[in-house]
Amino acid sequence: MAIAAQILTVQDGAVNCTLQIIGISDGQAGQEVNVVKVDVSELTPPCATVRIMEATYDVEGGTVTMAWDDVTPVPFAYLKGMDTLDYCKVGGLNNAADPTSRSGDILLSTVDFEGNGSYTILLKMRKKFA
């Protein structure tokens, strides 16, 4: 794997949380495949799943696919370039995975990532406890 990634907690409250996810290539082409980036069991307090309120991203050198964790991951966003996805007006982007088999986590994969690629994603989320 040629991508060094880190997850920074910007805010982790009783209901809302914000995480910044950063991935930087070491100069060699490499891919991440369904790597857990939001682990709901590690939030304080832990929750069942999250609802994404806003995603701001800057992806260079490839495409980032985000998916809800399930037996078969359920992709919900394909990120390339710079943009903000605002789901506040619709009450947030809900977890579309099967409630009987989902973990509540969010996975990330890089697709066609070049050796000089990088991504920064800021996720503003609302915790769901049931």
Steps between C-alpha positions, in 0.01 A plus 500: 500500500644830397247730667560629852169593659393659823168586661473812713211563738393862463193467724340202674199598708189334633313532168730652236850408387743629240794299369774598257643216292832557324684268263832578334687281254866428563571548129410149387166395359284314749140446593296477817210254482207523742706636789296603808533878537204568731472236772181580690610285796796735557291818519419648842235397574495204259197484272323256268567698182541857377310729267726716280397864510785640287810373322766744382780345298814559295609192303795514262643218288207259500152437633392422855199274547320514833269216603285387789641183657291188441555142384530660157599868547242753376674788313345842557752755371765524231734789577733663248630858491373750755142548615256497791205263521237659723229263623365728776191607304389138466576409861831328427616202295381188680677165509355299211647163608278218626417577867532130589858465373658847499766609745419871470855575388611695193754346262733669253661369181731678260449431131757568224716685756827628359832504682470870581136487612348629821164553663358707782140440606314683775187311612239670717272234642212448739506191719211254491456272798235259373 
